[in-house]
Amino acid sequence: MRAIRMSSVTKYSISSLPLPPPSKLLIHNLTPDSATPSVPAFKYTLKNNPSIQRRGRIISPHSHFSHVSPFPLPFPYEIEPPENPPDPFDKEEYVEQWLAAREALNPKDTTEQTEPDIDEPLQMLYPANRENPMELLALSDIGLRDCLPHLDIGDAFVVLGKPSLLGHVDSQEQEQQQHTVHSEAASRRQELIDVLGGHALLVSGDDSDVSFAPWSLRYSGHQFGSWAGQLGDGRAISIHVTPHPSDPETTYELQLKGAGRTPFSRRADGLAVVRSSIREYLCAEAMNALHIPTTRSLSIISLPSLPVIRERRESACIVTRMAPSFLRLGSFEALNPPVELFFFGGGQQPADLDALRVLGEWVIDQVLHIKRPEGGAWGRELILECARRNARMVAGWQAYGFMHGVINTDNVSVLGLTIDYGPYAFMDIFDPMHICNHTDEEGRYAYKFQPEMILYALRALLNALAPLIGAEAELGDRAVSAGWGKDAKKDKVTEWSSKGVTLVKEELESLFQREYEVEYNARMRQACPFHLLRIARLGLRRIDESDDTVLVKPLLAMLAEHKLDFHLTFRYLTRFRPALLSSLDSFIITLLGFSSTAEVSQRDIATTKQWRSWLEKYAARIESEEEEWSNTALEGDWETQREKEARLANPRFVLRQWVLEDVIAKVEADARNGRHVLAKVMQMACNPYEFWGAEGDDRSDEELDPETREERKLCGIGDRKMLGFQCSCSS
């Protein structure tokens, strides 16, 4: 059985997930690489000229993507020549044959296959000569629930076992796993692993109603402020798209990260490692729990026999992430670049203005879903909507001390999603100038500068779309038509570009700043009527224009001056009540214990006086809202209600660098037991506001049960030598 009905939602194996109609599939509406111009041509290439997919190259100027299949093998490929080569020996043909033997070209060889009870939209093809052991390390139940509730994962969670920071597999659990090995549920789980592990290829059959094959996107970008030319998905491959069962207008792409080389890999291997996969898998779901727009996580599949060379020798791993779209601002820059260039291993194509139009129409209609009159201009609104979304996203970063690390224009989503989790970090000791990426020597992407760097990326988007916006204005706010820039002279394109920038730049910057401030304020000091959060980090409801200068800025200044932990301070402030003014010393001493120099700060009279003054103003501000709280209190007194809701904006558990390093080390040392720890850390990251580690319980660590004791440990600052830990781009 390929499809079963459970709890009113029909469940499908991964190969049977419904495809959206062609009108909602990127590959049917954007332009493919001329080397793989269609799905049949792509399948022919797999058999006869597979090296075209594995060779880093500059694809045709009008193309938006290239069809490519997963191919997780170490690069450079170790292709041994035959023992007795014929004379003459065609090396190029031999390489093609070697690669083709490892491409997924063959239906699964089984005599036990049963006829499905539905029309399967996709075939599963397997390689004849590529057997890499695969191990399921993690599967996100929250990601499944939100994005793919109709995906049948079989007995995957049984095999993964119970989340536990102790990492033990008990005998009852092992017995359960043994009973599932030959079940139908085990078959569905194995199919999931085969696809998400990059072993099996999903592709439409010759008689399918909708043609489909995986793809990687082309994009360009500015990296650390310098133009880098064509970049693209060098280790990411979108392998499926399916509509959400409760909202067919919303589709989710499933994208493998680390599944091998693509035409955009340049000189890289296209692989990922356990370390980077765990970091992305956990953080995407942690960001979602903080209500910050993000791509989502589905799974991690380990390929332990595949070596990967980074700063050290590591093993390969594939993380599956999900999003309605993975298009970037750099997708537009690729089609109207600031300069053309060529260098060894890369370069940049000339502009293709009609490809720019095609991409823009797809994004405005099917990605951003902005309604527009037939034939109406859309360029300006596309940029402004991207600005709105990205302003809100980066405001969420700032409110929760998240640092991305590499805000290059190719790492900024058109949907305003946090994307590409590399050398990221959550703030520990508050420092506005903290740099989480040790490659960022000049501090371009320091915490303080993140909003400006997102605005820089939006200006780059404007520069790319400027000639189209100028041409639309010249047409009386009508959309340009096919071939609109084909015969335009260089001076005319320059004139359009200048006009487009003039028309939108000021509005773009003003809108970005306004949206950023509204969102940041909503998260930090007062609830906003249209905001998804009912309460803000400081637990205030009413808008008071003086809050920023009286409360927020002075608080952040004290955090920086006294080197206080960002998250522990905010979480502890949720307990503050005006009645505590009569016994502030104890409250302040606890606060100062969150400092990296706590033994000095606690004896500093001036520091205590500073905090006392701020808390008195905070108390007055809280008391001024007593009536608003009393009118809406659901249970108990209004201060209890306020504290309860304030906790829902201030996490108890934060995905700190030391926590990540700890779970990575445990999984790398012992994957079978380590995956229990990984599952528990994911559980905590997805529910960060819970009372983990018996929060508020005065019992000592020794009095707690072992699991709760470990939870408490993970909610703390950790080893102080890890404070301010910086990652590399390979992280």
N, C-alpha and C positions, 0 to 999 in steps of 0.2 A: 504494500500500500504506500503510495507516494503522498497522499493527502488524507489527513484525518481531522475530524471536528472535535475540538476540545473547548469547553467553557465558552461556547458561542463563537469562537474564533477558529476558522479552519486552519490547521497546521500543515505546512508544506516542508518537505526536505529541501535543502538549499538549491538543488538543481531544478526543483519544481516551483520555486517561488514565482508568482506571476510577474510578468514584465509589464511595464506601462505601455500605452499605445505609442506608435512611432513619433507622434507629435510632441511627446514628452521625453524622448530619448535624445541625449546630446549627439550621439553618433549619427542620428538621422537628420539632424538639423544644422550641424556644423560641418566643416570641411576636413576630410581625412588627409593624412600624408599621402602624397602621390605614389609612394612605394607600396602602400596597402590601401588602395582607393575604395575597397568594398570588403564585405565579409568573405565572399567567395575568393577574392584576390588574396586576402589575408590567409585563408586556409591553404591556398596554393603555395604561398610564400613559406608557410610552415614546413611544407614538404620539400620544396625545391630550392629555396634561397633563404634559409632561416637567419643567416648572418646579418641580413639587412636590419633585423630587429635588435641585434646585440652590438651593432657598430655605432659608436657615438658619431653623430653627423648633424649637419644643419638641414632641416627639412624644408620643403617648398614654402615660399613666402605667404601663400594664401591659406596654408593649412593650420588648423586649430588643435589637432591631435593626431596620434599615430596608433593604429592597432598594434597590440603587443601582448604576448602571453607570458605568464609567470615562468621563470627559469632560474630557480635558486641554486646556482652553482658558483663556487669560488672563481674569481677572475683575477689575472688572466687564466683562461681555461687551459687545463693540462691535457693537451691533445697529443697522445702518443702516436707516432707514425706506425704503419703496419710492419710486421717483422720482415716480410718479403715483398717490398713494394714493386709494382709492375714498372716496366720501362717502356715508354715514358710514364712518370708519376705526376699526376695533376694534383698539386697540393691544395689548391683552392677548392676543387671538387671534393677532395677528401675531408676538408674542414666542414663543408656544407653537409656531407653525409654524417659526419660525427655529430654535428649539432642536431640534424633532423632525427637521428636515432634517440635523442634525448628530449625532443619536443613531445608535447602531449597530442598525439595524433590518433590514438587507438581507443575504440570502445572497450570497456572493462570486460575481461575474459571471464565469464561466469556461466555455468550451466544451470544455476538456480534462480535466474532472473525471472520475475513474474511480471505479467502485463500490468502497467499502471492503470488506475481507474480514471485518470484525467489526461488531457493532452499536455505532455511535458513541453514547456517552451524551449528548454535548452538540453543539449547533449553533454554528457561528461566524457571527456577524452583523457587518456592516460599515456605517459611515455613508455616506450618499450625498454629503454635502457637508462633509467634514472631512479634508483631506489635509495632515497634518503630516509632514515628513521625520523619519525615525527612524533612529537609528544605534546599533548594539550596541556598548557600551563595555566590558562585562565580563560574564563568566560564571564562576561558582565551580565548579571541578571537584570540590573537596572537598564542597561543599554538595550537589552532584548525587549524588556517590557515597553520602553518608550518608542523604539524605532522599528523593531521586527517582532511584534507579538505573534506573528503568524509563522515564524520559523520553527520547525521541529528540530530540536537539537538531540533527540534521543535520550540516552542515559548519560549525557556529558557531565551533568552535575553530580551524579552518583560516582562517576569515575574520579572527578576532581576532589570529592570528599568534603568534609565539614571545614568551614573557615576556622582557623585557630592560630593564635600567635605562638603556641607551643610547638606547632608543626608535627604533631604525632598522628599516625594513622592507626586507629584502633582495630582490633581483630574483627569486630562486627562489621566495620566499614569494608575491610578487605574481603570478607565473606560476601558482602553485597556486590562488590565489584566482580568477583569471580563468577557470580550467577548471571551477570549481564553480558558476558563475553560473546555468546552466540545468539543473542536475542535480536529481534527486529530493531529494538531501540539502539542496540550496539551498532547495527548497520547504518542507521541514520547518523549516529555520532561519528562513525568512521568516514562517511561521506562528507560530513562537515569538516573534519580534519583534513581530508584529501584536498578539498577546495581551498580552505583558508590557510593550509600549509603550502600552497603553491604547487601541489603535485598534480592535481586534476584541473583541466581547462573546461570552463563553461562556454559553449558556443552554440549558436543555433544550427539546426539541421537544414538540409537542402529544401525540405518541404515545410519549414516553419513559417508561421504567419508573419512573424516579426524577426528580421535578421538581427543578430547580435554577436558581438565579439568584444573582449576586453580592450581597454585603451589607456594610454598615458597622455596627459595634457602637455601642450607646448605653452611656455610662457617665458618672458624675459624679466629683467629687473635691475634695480639699483641695489647693490650690496655694499653696506657700510658707506653709502653716499656716492659710490662710483658705479658707472654703467658697466654691467657684466655681460650684456648680450643675451643670446638664447640660453636658457636654463632648462626649464621643463621638469617633468616628473622623472627624475633619474633613478628613483627606487620605489616609485609608487605606481600601482596598476589598478584601475577600477574594473572589478570583475563581475559586478552584478548591479542591477537597479530594480527596485521593486516598490510599488505603491504601498502606503500605509493602509491597512485594512479598514480603518475607521475614517480615513480621509484620502480618497484616491488622488486628490490634487497634490498631495504631498508625497514625494518619492524620496527614497534613500539610496544613495550609492554606497556600495561596499567596496572599500579600497584596501588592497594589500600593500603594506609598507615593508620593504625589505625582500621583495620576491624576485630580485635579479635585475640584470641590465635591461635598459630600454635605449632607444635612439638618443635620449637626453642625458645619459649617464656620463658623457664625456669620458674621463679616464677612471671613473670610480667603478666599484664592483656591483652597485645596485642592491647590496645586502644591508641588513641591520643586525644588531646584536641583542643579547638578552637585556643588557643594561639599558639601552636606549628604548627598547620595546616596553619594558616595565615602566619606565618614566612616562612615556606617552600614554600608555594604557591607563595608568592610575590618574594622571593629572587631568585628562580630558573629562573623566567622570567626576573628579573632585571639583573642577570648575563648574560643571553642570549643577552640582549640589549647592554651589555658591550663587547660582542663578546668573552666571556669566556666560554669554553666548560662546559656544565651542563646538568643534567636531566631537563625535561620540566614539566610544570604544566598544568593540565586540569581543575580541579574543586575542590570545597570544599562543602561537604554535612555535615550539622549539625544534630546531634541526641540529641536534647535538653533534652530529658527525661532520658538519660543514665548518671548516675553520674560516675565521674572518680576522684580518689584521687591522687593528686600529692602533691605539697607543701600546696595546699588548695583543697577544693572540687570544681571541675570544671565539665563541660559537655563534652560529647564525640563528636568527629568530625572526618571525613574521608577526606583526601586529595588524589586526584588521580594524579599520576605523570607518565611521559612517557619517554622512552629511547629505543634505539635499543637493549640494553642489560643492565641488572643490575648486571652482574657478577663482583666480586671484586677480588683483589689480594688475599684476604683471602679465596676465593674459592679454590685456589691452595694449600694454607697452610693447609687446612682441610685434604687434601689427602696425604700429606707428612709432618706431623707436626714435630717440633723440639723435642717434648716430648709427651708421652702418660700420661694421668692423669685421676683421677676420684675424684670428690668431690660432696657434696650434691647439687643436682639441676643441675649438669653439668658434664663435663669431655671431654675427647678427645679420639677418636678411634685410633687404630693403622694405620700405613700407608697402602695405597692401590695404588701401583704404576701403575697398569693398569687403574684404575679410573683416575689417573693423566694424563695418555696418552689420554684417551677418552676426557677428558675436554680440554686438550691442542689442540687436533686436531679440536674440535668444535670451539674453540676461534680463532685459526689461520685462519681457512677456512671461518667461517660464521659470526664471530663477528668483527675481524680485517680485514678480506677479503684480506689477503696477499697471492698472487700467489706463488706457490712453485712447483718445478718439482715433478712428481709422485714418491713417495717413498723417497723424499728428507728430510733431517733433518729440523726441524722447531723450536726447543726449544730456541735456541739462538735468532732467529729473533723475536719470540714472546716477549721475555723479552725486547729486544731493542726497539720494537715498542711501548710497554707499557711505556718505559722510555721516548721516544720521546713525546708521547701524554701527559704524566703527567708533564713533564718538561715545556711544553708550557702552560698547564693549570695553574700550580703554578706561572709561570711568570706573567700570567694575574692577579692572586690574588695579587701579590706584586705590580704590576703597579697601581692597583686600590684600594689598601689598604684594601682588603678583608681578613678577618681572619675566618678560618673554625672552630676552637675551639676543634675539636676531630679528629685528623688525624691518627686514629688507622688504622692498615693495612686492617681491614675489611671495612673501610670507603674510600678506594681508588679503583677507578674503573679501570678495564682493558682497557676501552676505553678512559681513561683520562678525564672523566666527573667529575665535581663537584657534589658530591652526599651526601645525608643525612645531610640536613640543620638543625642542632641542635642549640648549643650555638654560632652561628656565629655573626659577626659584621663587619661593614665597619668602617674604621678608621675615627675618628673625629680629635682631636688634634693629630698631628703626633708624635708617640712614637714607635720606633722600638721594644721596649720590651713589648708592650701592650699585655695583656692576656685577651681574651674576655670570657673565660670560668672560672667561679669562682671555679670549681672543680679542675682545673689545677693549683694546689698550687705551683708547682715547675717551672711553666712557660715552660713546655716542648713544647707546641704548640703556644708559643708567635709568633707574626707577623714575627720577624726577623728569626726565626728558621724553618719556614714553608718549604722552599726548602729542607733543610736537613732532615726534617721529611718525605717528599715524597720520598727522596732518601733512607731513612731507610726502608720504605715500599717496595721499589723496590729491595733492598738487600734481604728482607724476601722472595720476589717472587723468586729471584735467588736461595736462599737456598732450596726452595720447589722443583724447577725444576732441580736443579743441577744434581741429579743422572741420569735423563733422558738425559740431555745434555752430560754428561760424557759417557753414553752408546751409544749415537748417534755418538760421536767422535770415539769411539772404533769400530763402524761399518763402519767407513770411510765416515762420514757425511751422513748416511742414517737414516731414521726414524725407531724407534723401532716398533716392531710388537706386536700384541695382546698377552698378557701373558708374556711380556718381563721380568718382574721382579719377576715372581711368585716363581721361585725356587732359586733366587739369595740369597747367604749367606750374612749375615750382613756385613762382611768385604768387600765383593764385592760392595755392595751398598755404603759403606763409601768411597771406592776407586773411584767409579763413581762420587759421590758427590764432592769429593775433586778436581777431574779433571774438573768437570763442573764449579765450582766456579773459579778455576784458569783460565779457558779459557775465561770467560765472565766478571768477576768482574771489571777489569780495563777498559775494553771497555764500560761497562755499565756506570760507573761513569764519564768517559770522555765524552761520548755521552750526558748524562744528563746535565752536566755542559755546554757543548757547545750549546745544544738546548735551555737551560734556558737563557743563555746570549743573544743569537740571538733574542729570542722572547721578552725578557725584553727590550732590546735595541730598537727593532722595535716598541714597545708600548710607550717607554719613550722618545726617542730622534730622531730617524730617521725612515722613511718608509723603508720597506723591499720589494724587488721585488716580492716575492712569498707570502707576507702577505696579509690577507684580508683587512687590514686597509690601506687607502691611506696615512694617516698622523699620527703622533705620538703626545703624550701629550704635548711636548714642541714645536710642530709645526715646525719641521725641516725635510727637505727632504734628504739632502745629508749625507752620512756617513762620520763622522769625528772622528777619534780615540780619540781625546782629549776631546770630549764632556763629557764623563763619569767623568773625573777628574776635568774639568773646569766648567761644568754646573750641571750635575745630582747630584753627591755626595755633592757638596757644597750647592745646593738647599735643599736637604733633611736634611742636617745638620742644616741649618738655620730654617727649619720648626720645627725640634725637639727642638732646642735651644730656639726659641722664642714662642714655643707652638702654632704654627699656624695650622689652620684647613687645612687638607690635600686637600680636594676637592674644597673648595671655593678659595684657593690660586691658584690651577691649572686653574680653570675656569676663574679667574680674569686675569691671565697671558696671556690668549688668546687675550686680548685687548691691550696688550703691543705692541707698535711700536717704532722704533728707534727715531722717531721725539719727543717722550715724554721725551727724555733725558734732554731737556731744562727746563722741569717742573716736575722733579721727585718727589719733596716733597709731592705733592698731591697724586700721585700714590702710594708712599710708605706708607703714612698715611692710605690709604684705605686698603692696604695689611695687615698692622699691626692691623687693626681692626678685623681681623680674628683670633686674638689670645685670649686665655683664660685669659691672663694678659695684655690686650691691653693698658690699661691706663698707665702701666709702660713702655711698649715697645715704645710707641709713643714719649715719652720724652727722650728716650735713644739715645744719639748722636752716640755712637758706633754702635748700631743696625742699625740706618739709614745709616751710612757710609758703613756697611757691605752690605746692600741691594743695595745701589747705585753702589758699585763695581761690584756686581754680575750682575745687570741689564745692566751695560755698556758692560760687556763681552757678555751677551745675545744679546744685540742690534747689536754688531759687528758680531756675528754669524748669526743673521737673515739677516743682510745686505749682507753677503757673498753669500746668496742664491737668491739675487734679480733676477739674470738672469734666473735661473731655474723656479722661480715663474712667471716671466713675460712671459716666453715662453708658459706657460700652463694656464694662467689666463683666465677664461671663461667670466668674466664680471667685469667691474670696474678696479681699479688699483690692482697691485699684492699684496699689503698689506691687502686690503679688502678680496681678495681671500684667502690669508693665514689665516686670522682671522676666516673666515667662515669655512674653513676645520679644523682648530685647535679645534673649538667648537665641531666638530663631534667626538673628542677623549676625551673630558672633560665634564662630565655630569653636568648639572645644578641641576638636582634632584638626590639625593642619598638616598637609603633606610636606613636611620639612625636608631639607637636604639630608640630614642624618638619618631620617626614617627611610628615605629612598635608598640610601647607601646600605642600610641594614638589611632591608628586604631583598635587595639585589644580591648581596653577599650570600644570604641564606638560600636563594633560588639557585645561584651559580654553584654553590657547594653541594646541594642535594635537591634536585628539582622535585622529586616525589614528595618530600616533606616540606620543601620550601613553598610549594604552590598552596599549601594550607595557610601559610603566613601571608602570602600574596593575596589570597581570597579574603582574609580577615582585614587586611589593610585597605583593600577595596571597599569592603563593607563599612569601615570607619570613614573612609573618604566620601562615600555616598550618603552618609548620615552624620555629618560633622558636628551637628548641634546636640547630639545625645550626651548623656552623663557618663561618657566612657571613663573607665578606671575608677568607678565609684566616686565621681566628682561630688564634692561637698561632704563626703564621708570622712570623719576625723580619724578613722582607724589607720594605723601604720601600714606600710607596705607588707610587713611580715604577717599581718593579720588578715590580709586579703587572699582569696584563692589565686592560684598561679596565673590563670588567664586574665583576671581583672588586674592583677599586679602588672602584667605586661601591657595592658591597655593604658594604665596610668603612666607607665614609662613612656609610651609613644605619644602621649599628650603633653610631654614636657619639652624643655629646651634641648635636652640631650647633652652630649659631650660639647663643652664650650669651645673646643678647638675646631668644631665644625661650623661655628657661627660665621656667616659670610662666605661659606664654601662656594667656590666658583667651578663651573663646569666647562668642558670643551664643546665645540660644535658637533663632535662625534657622539656626544652623550645622548 
